[in-house]
Amino acid sequence: MAGKFKVGDRAFIVESNRFIREVEVRSCAGGMYLVRFLDSVGGIKLRENRLFASREEAEGSIKGKKTMQRRIGRRMISDTEQNGRAV
């Protein structure tokens, strides 16, 4: 199985569905990639589907913001209505 990334390639990952980090591929075996963080010490082992070739591709994978709703009196309003802004 030929992988999408090779040892030494740079890639991007999404953490907590919020943060994008640049990583370097250190090894690949059985569809799992060992990557090293470029902005700090350490690394992590991930499946290929968690790696992205570009920052834009990683940003596109982040799910949109959910609108939180609260009950005020008898009416349900969203956070955007309460703050008077549209998202």
C-alpha positions in Angstrom: 0.0 0.0 0.0 1.6 3.2 -1.2 1.1 6.0 1.4 0.2 9.6 0.7 3.2 10.9 2.6 6.8 9.9 2.7 9.4 10.1 5.4 10.5 13.8 5.7 7.3 15.2 4.2 5.6 18.1 6.0 1.9 17.7 6.7 -0.8 19.3 8.8 -3.1 17.9 11.5 -6.2 19.1 13.2 -6.3 18.9 17.0 -9.5 19.1 19.0 -11.4 20.1 15.8 -10.0 23.6 16.4 -6.2 23.9 16.1 -4.0 23.2 13.1 -0.4 22.1 13.6 2.4 21.5 11.2 4.2 18.2 11.6 7.0 16.2 9.9 6.5 12.5 8.9 9.1 10.4 10.7 8.0 6.9 9.7 5.1 4.9 8.2 4.0 1.3 8.9 0.7 -0.4 8.5 -1.2 2.7 7.5 0.0 4.5 10.7 2.3 7.5 10.6 4.6 8.6 13.3 4.9 12.4 13.1 7.0 15.0 15.0 5.5 18.4 16.0 7.5 21.3 14.5 6.3 23.9 17.0 7.2 21.9 20.1 9.0 18.8 21.4 7.2 15.5 20.9 5.2 13.6 18.4 2.2 11.3 17.9 1.1 8.3 15.8 -1.8 8.9 13.5 -3.8 7.2 10.7 -3.3 8.6 7.2 -6.8 10.2 7.2 -5.8 12.5 10.0 -2.9 14.1 7.9 -3.5 16.9 5.4 -1.1 18.1 2.6 -2.0 21.8 3.0 -3.2 24.1 5.7 -6.2 25.0 3.6 -7.2 21.3 3.3 -7.0 21.0 7.1 -9.1 24.1 7.6 -11.7 22.7 5.2 -12.0 19.6 7.4 -13.0 21.6 10.5 -16.7 21.4 11.2 -18.6 24.7 11.3 -19.4 26.4 14.6 -22.6 25.2 16.2 -25.0 27.8 17.4 -25.8 27.4 21.0 -29.4 28.0 22.0 -30.7 29.2 25.4 -34.2 29.5 26.8 -35.1 33.1 27.9 -38.6 33.3 29.1 -40.8 31.4 26.7 -38.6 32.0 23.7 -35.6 30.1 22.5 -32.8 32.4 21.2 -29.4 31.7 19.8 -26.2 33.3 21.1 -26.0 35.5 17.9 -29.5 37.0 18.6 -28.6 37.7 22.2 -25.4 39.5 21.3 -27.1 41.3 18.4 -24.7 40.0 15.8 -25.1 37.5 12.9 -22.5 34.9 12.4 
